[in-house]
Amino acid sequence: MAKYLVVERDKIRENIKQVKLRAGHARIYGVLKGNAYGFGLLDMADMLRDEGISHFAVTEPRDLIILRNSGFIDEEILVMRSTADPEEIEKLIEYNATATVGSYDTAVAMNSIAEKNLSTLAAHIKIDTGMGRYGFIPAEVDRILAVYRYLTSLHVTGTYTHFNRAYESSRAVSEQFNALGEVTEYVRAAGFDPGTVHCANSSALFKYPYTVLDAVRVGSAFTGRIPVKGNFGLMRAGYAEAGIIEIHWLRKNQTVGYSADYKCHRNVRAAIVPIGYSDGICLEKSFDMHRFKEAFLESGHAVKAWLTRKKFTCTVNGVTARVLGHVGMQHVVVDVTDIDCSVGDPVRFEVNPILAGMMLPKKYI
């Protein structure tokens, strides 16, 4: 029985429309990192290009190469990962990338290889206003100016930063936004052009309109999933789908799943669906920090779910159905006692497409 990550084109098109309304005259970089958030690098790139978006952003140089080799020749492709690795720099030059420069040492490495290749490498200067991964800190503005003055094989075409708390802190957004502005004003005062200035990611685009500068970088908003509260007209796109392979009756008091944590309270008509956590079902990002804040939030969510008797559900023939017991590696058991369904009928599951997209084939509809 086939199973897919199903992606609805009409919902993505509606999300693109909402992004364009918010972006106004700003350039839109379609962010395709993480296999386009699980939706498929080339499929999403094709859709965005069809909708008039001709600037892309990726993290990995290999994605740049895939796009160029697949016919994306004239589109600008910003590689957002700064790198001083000579092999990667060679690829950035060969495949006509717009590179990200995150330090003066990286700028020197890029300039040296571009000079050796008798070429010029377009680059955006990254400003680190809080992420801590790479980027010039605002106090290093003299080193930024040195890139303009001395590294003539680098052509600076943009300057940007990335918000680390756009989903939760207006104060942090304001501070990072102002820090970027101070750097770009210093560059202009020194007689240089910071190029296309951008900072708004999906969350900031919808929550903080003032962060829309020359460009915006949008990825998760195309999927209809942004981690900020509010009704922004976005449509949640993408779900997992698999067909029922067997239907049988479970008796009252019969247990279901590992640990026998679920016991039937009545006779239950059960549908077996061959999909599970190895396909991205019921998988979420685990905590990678264990401060009081994370522990409190996690325990709070668990207690709330228990108090409200929250259940894990799916959809069978348009009807919400409960999943019984724990999700298995490749199976779930669904209560279809009151649902008209047969073997072969499709069952839909809400999933994180970043995870499910790595495990399931995509089906665009």
C-alpha positions, 0 to 999 in steps of 0.5 A: 500500500503506497504512502506519501507526503501529499502537498496541495499546490493550491494551498502553497499558491495561496501562501505565496500570495499572502507572502507577496502581499506582506513583502510589497516591493521587497525582493523575495528570497524563496528559502529552500533549505532542508529539502524545501522544508520537506516539500522537495527542493526542485518541486518547490523551486519550480512552483516558486518560479512559476509564481514569479519568484526568481531569487532563492536561498539554500544552506548547502552548496550541493543544493546550489549545484542541484538547482543549477544542473536542473535548469535554474541558470539565471536565478540568483541563489544565495548560499546562506552558510558561510564557508572557508572550505576551499572545495566549497568555495570553488563550487560557489564560484563554478556554479555562480552563487551569491556567497555568504561572508561570515568573517574576514578570514572567510572573505580572504579565503573566498577572495584568494580563490576567486582571484586565482580563478580570474573571477569575481564572487558575489557575496552578502555580508552576514551580521551576527546579531545574536545567532552566534553561528557565523557573521561579523559582530556589529563592533567589527565594522572596520573589518567589514569595511576592509572587505570593500577596500582590499578584497577586490575579487569579492563583489558585495551585493547585500548585507543581512542578519537573522532573527533568533527570537522573532517568534517570541520577543519583540524587544529582541527583534527591535534590538537586532533590527537596529544593530543591522541598521547601524552597521549598514549606515556606517558602511554608507557613511564610509562611501560603500554600498551595503547592497540589498539589505534584508533581515525578515524571515517568515515569522518577522515578515508576518509579525513585524512589518517594519522589518521588511527592507530591500528583501525578505527570506521566506521558507516556512510561510510557504508551507503555512507553518510559522511559529507565531500566533495569529491568523495571517491568511496562511493555509497549512499545506502537506499531510501524510497519507496511507491506505487501510490494509486491514479492518478487524474487531478488537474486544472490550479490555483488549490492549493495543500497542507497545506497553499495553498502555491502551485498553479498549473500553468497548468492542472496537472496529479497528483499521490497521494503517501501515505508517508510523514513526519511521515515516515521520508520524508523531515525531517532533524535535527533541529538547536540546537544552534542559534549563528550567524554562524548557522543563517547565514548558514541556511539563506544562504541555503534558499536564494540559494534554492530560487534563483536556484528554487530548487524543492523537487523531487522523482523518478517515474519509473526511471524519476525525478518528482516534489513533489507539495506543502508541504509534508503532514504527510502521503501523498505527491502529485507528478506531473506525467503529463509527466510520464508513470505510473499507480496505484501501481507503486513504487515511490522513495524518498531520505531520512535520513535513521536514521530518516526513519529507525525508522519509516519504515520497512526495505527491503533489496534487 
